[in-house]
């Protein structure tokens, strides 16, 4: 919220509740903005021109409507699941840190209201092996199991791996006593590229992309580097200079979208 307020103070304009239909291109074929609708029946079409379009839509960044597609930005099927466990009989003190077990692919934190948040599924740390076809890489299907059953599996894994001593008895009681718990589970596709690494840079002239997992930890650095690169690209003297990326930071060279095409 604070970032949003600060952005508005610096001239940013937020438009919500719209759907991007397509990119706008000028007579030379360069991306020059987006076309979007503000009504469900597509009756109100708006053309918004821009010097450069930035795609930062997470798992939806490869949408053909955004001008990229799965060939230019292949995203892996790496859904993540979160289980929420709450109890009225436990002291509501937040954990001072997030507990992570990269071997058993489990992590845990506790919110200020006492709710435990337990994560399961494959953790991506510093990329992945493209030849890895382990079961964790497949889609998570929750259609045949009730939320409580899936939640108990995740809780059991958390007990074995990352549950601190002062929480172990609480987690065990929640998984065993149906009268003293509230289970809720959510699943979502994570924005992870085919090789597990961030994707940052120009897809083509006028179209910049920034996709990464975890966004909450990498966004401050990527945002700062990208803002510099975007300004440099807009000041470039020629299209050839832009597309050959004779600007920006070498630290991002390994993460360019051009590695996929």
Secondary structure, DSSP 4 states (H G I P E B T S, - for coil): -HHHHHHHHTT-----S-EEEEEEE-TTS-EEEEEEESSTTS-SEEEEE-S-EEE--GGGTT-GGGT-HHHHS-B---EEEEEEEE-TTS-----SS-EEETTTTEEEEE-TTS-EEEEES----S---TT---GGGSPP--TTS-HHHHHHHHHHHHHHHT--HHHHHHHHHHHH-GGG-EEEEEEEE---BTTSS-EEEEEETTEEEEE-SSHHHHHHHHHHHHHHHHHHHHT-S-HHHHHTT-SS-GGGGGG-GGGG-
